[in-house]
Amino acid sequence: MTGPIALPGAPLPLSTTTPPAPDEAPPEIRRAAEEFESVFLSQMLAPMFEGIQTDGLGGGGMGEEIFRPMLIERYAQSLTQAGGIGIADSIMRELMRMQETAVPPQEAADGAAG
């Protein structure tokens, strides 16, 4: 048997390698992490606008019902581009860590290790 034994309820051993800083992440990973944070923020902001009534000149009606979700999405994107709340950095570190882990060998169609 190799490696430490994890007891039930005991914390898992930490990796000995540290993942690269978020600034060193490839652009694809950064973009995916920022999109995730933007979607998350959009979902968190949406309930704030549900009870707002906007009647009068230029407000309310079908047009606002259609465009309000788009406005909330733009608010979330702006927040993310301005630094966000730290979710994108955590996601980038995790994606980079996952990318560095070794992939186990594939099994053959007959079930034998390849």
C-alpha positions as CSV (number, residue, x, y, z in Angstrom):
1,M,0.0,0.0,0.0
2,T,1.4,3.4,-0.9
3,G,0.5,6.8,0.6
4,P,-1.1,7.8,3.8
5,I,-4.3,6.2,5.1
6,A,-7.2,8.5,5.6
7,L,-9.3,7.7,8.6
8,P,-13.1,8.5,8.5
9,G,-13.7,12.1,9.4
10,A,-10.0,12.9,9.2
11,P,-9.0,15.7,6.8
12,L,-7.5,14.6,3.5
13,P,-3.8,15.1,3.0
14,L,-2.9,18.3,1.2
15,S,-1.1,18.2,-2.1
16,T,2.6,18.9,-1.9
17,T,2.6,21.0,-5.0
18,T,1.0,24.4,-5.1
19,P,-1.1,25.3,-8.1
20,P,0.1,28.2,-10.2
21,A,-1.1,31.7,-9.4
22,P,-4.3,32.8,-11.2
23,D,-2.2,35.3,-13.2
24,E,-0.3,32.3,-14.8
25,A,-3.5,30.5,-15.9
26,P,-4.1,30.0,-19.6
27,P,-6.6,32.5,-21.1
28,E,-9.2,29.7,-21.7
29,I,-9.2,28.8,-18.1
30,R,-9.4,32.5,-17.0
31,R,-12.3,33.1,-19.4
32,A,-14.2,30.0,-18.2
33,A,-13.7,30.9,-14.5
34,E,-14.8,34.5,-15.1
35,E,-17.9,33.4,-17.0
36,F,-18.8,31.1,-14.1
37,E,-18.4,34.0,-11.6
38,S,-20.5,36.2,-13.9
39,V,-23.3,33.7,-14.1
40,F,-23.2,33.1,-10.3
41,L,-23.3,36.9,-9.6
42,S,-26.2,37.2,-12.1
43,Q,-28.2,34.6,-10.2
44,M,-27.4,36.3,-6.9
45,L,-28.4,39.8,-8.2
46,A,-31.7,38.7,-9.8
47,P,-33.7,38.5,-6.6
48,M,-32.8,42.0,-5.7
49,F,-34.7,43.3,-8.7
50,E,-37.8,41.1,-8.4
51,G,-39.8,43.5,-6.2
52,I,-38.9,46.7,-7.9
53,Q,-41.9,48.4,-9.5
54,T,-41.1,50.9,-12.3
55,D,-44.1,52.5,-13.7
56,G,-44.2,55.8,-15.6
57,L,-42.5,57.3,-18.5
58,G,-39.8,54.9,-19.8
59,G,-40.3,52.3,-17.2
60,G,-42.3,49.2,-16.6
61,G,-44.2,47.2,-19.0
62,M,-43.3,44.3,-21.3
63,G,-40.1,46.0,-22.5
64,E,-38.7,46.1,-19.0
65,E,-39.7,42.5,-18.3
66,I,-37.7,41.5,-21.4
67,F,-34.6,43.7,-20.8
68,R,-34.2,43.5,-17.0
69,P,-32.5,40.0,-17.1
70,M,-30.1,41.4,-19.7
71,L,-29.3,44.4,-17.5
72,I,-28.7,42.1,-14.5
73,E,-26.4,40.0,-16.6
74,R,-24.4,43.1,-17.7
75,Y,-24.2,44.2,-14.0
76,A,-22.7,40.8,-13.2
77,Q,-20.2,40.9,-16.1
78,S,-19.1,44.4,-15.0
79,L,-18.6,43.3,-11.4
80,T,-16.6,40.3,-12.6
81,Q,-14.4,42.5,-14.9
82,A,-13.8,44.9,-12.0
83,G,-12.3,42.1,-9.9
84,G,-15.4,40.2,-8.8
85,I,-15.8,38.6,-5.4
86,G,-12.9,36.1,-5.8
87,I,-14.8,33.1,-7.2
88,A,-13.0,33.2,-10.5
89,D,-9.6,33.1,-8.8
90,S,-10.6,30.0,-6.8
91,I,-12.0,28.3,-9.8
92,M,-8.8,29.0,-11.8
93,R,-6.7,27.5,-9.1
94,E,-8.8,24.4,-8.9
95,L,-8.9,24.0,-12.7
96,M,-5.1,24.3,-12.8
97,R,-4.7,21.8,-10.0
98,M,-7.1,19.3,-11.7
99,Q,-5.1,19.8,-15.0
100,E,-1.9,18.9,-13.2
101,T,-3.1,15.6,-11.6
102,A,-2.1,12.4,-13.3
103,V,-4.7,10.6,-15.4
104,P,-5.0,6.9,-14.6
105,P,-4.3,4.5,-17.4
106,Q,-7.3,3.6,-19.6
107,E,-8.8,0.1,-19.3
108,A,-9.0,-2.0,-22.4
109,A,-12.4,-3.1,-23.7
110,D,-11.9,-6.5,-22.0
111,G,-11.4,-4.8,-18.6
112,A,-7.6,-5.3,-18.5
113,A,-5.5,-2.3,-17.6
114,G,-3.8,-0.8,-20.7
